[in-house]
Amino acid sequence: MSPPPNPTVSKTLGALLGVHTGDSLGATLEFMSWREIRAQYPHGHRDIIGRGSFDWPAGHATDDTDMTRAVLLAYHALERHNQDPTPGKVDYDIARAAADWSLKWFLGDWPGRNKGSWPRDMGNATRVGLSNYQLSLNPTTCGAGQGSAGNGSLMRCIATGLFARSKEQRRKESVAISMFTHNDARCTVACAAYNEMVAALVEGKTVEEALERGEEVAEDLDAPAVTAAIRRGKELSISTLAAQGPGPDMPDHTSGYVLQSLKVAVAALRDPRSFEDVLVDVVAIGGDTDTNGAIAGGLLGARDGIEKIPEGWLETLQFRDEFEKLGREILTMQGFTST
């Protein structure tokens, strides 16, 4: 009889692959309305089949997973740096490293891409931020600016919640890694609050305790709009939204607004059903389905662990093996047992 899974490892890998799973499941439906999805998939979209607006191969990463990979690689390199005994080594800048990996993706130096090729799918703030970073190489000044509050940094941020070594670092690094593309406070603080929830879930806290910690971060960082989004998300029902369609909180059109995605993720986290059933309903709402799926999937994976993600979904994912390998190696370098 095999030993029970290590909870820290299970939840960490569940979070990483929850993002990838939600992204790849939702990619098929991206830009479709609730009504269109309901007509085409009356019992829910339950298989990772690719296609969609950008004709994705099944299980292929979209920009959500690709940029999550960029941040994950930055944390892996950070831990390798920390293991290096060389005296006088240069301090490691996690935001710069994440921006450098993201720039590689932007320029096509990426698995499954040709160098110089343009990303198939990319938000405007991400494009502006990485274009600016290519010129300045300064991750603190290249963001798209105040008023640009898309979900493109929230979708990629989960590695900070999993691997930052303290609460203070988690907040600081969440903000810094958001800023190189999305420096509006709604984005930076949403990332910090989300990552606090992720960390709490991996620590074994209850869903309500995790949400309380996320709210505390939003309040401490003086972001009332983020606090309000978390509280409103706690009042929403994912199953109702999937069955009846989005209401005033969730306009029935494509939206990449960061606080809308945060509300969906919070509502998903509070839904006690299985990882699969909740995620199917998240993408059934329509709109920015891959990103909403990725953000919600990360929280659900941190809540439930990798064992609760359907194997049929996992086996399709482009970066499954790499995400598992990197996640385990980071935990080992941080002193956790990886079994």
PyMOL commands that set and color helices and strands:
alter all, ss='L'
color gray80, all
select helices_A, chain A and resi 7-29+34-40+52-54+63-83+94-106+124-136+154-156+158-163+167-179+185-202+207-220+224-235+238-244+258-270+275-284+289-304+306-308+311-314+320-333
alter helices_A, ss='H'
color red, helices_A
deselect
rebuild
show_as cartoon
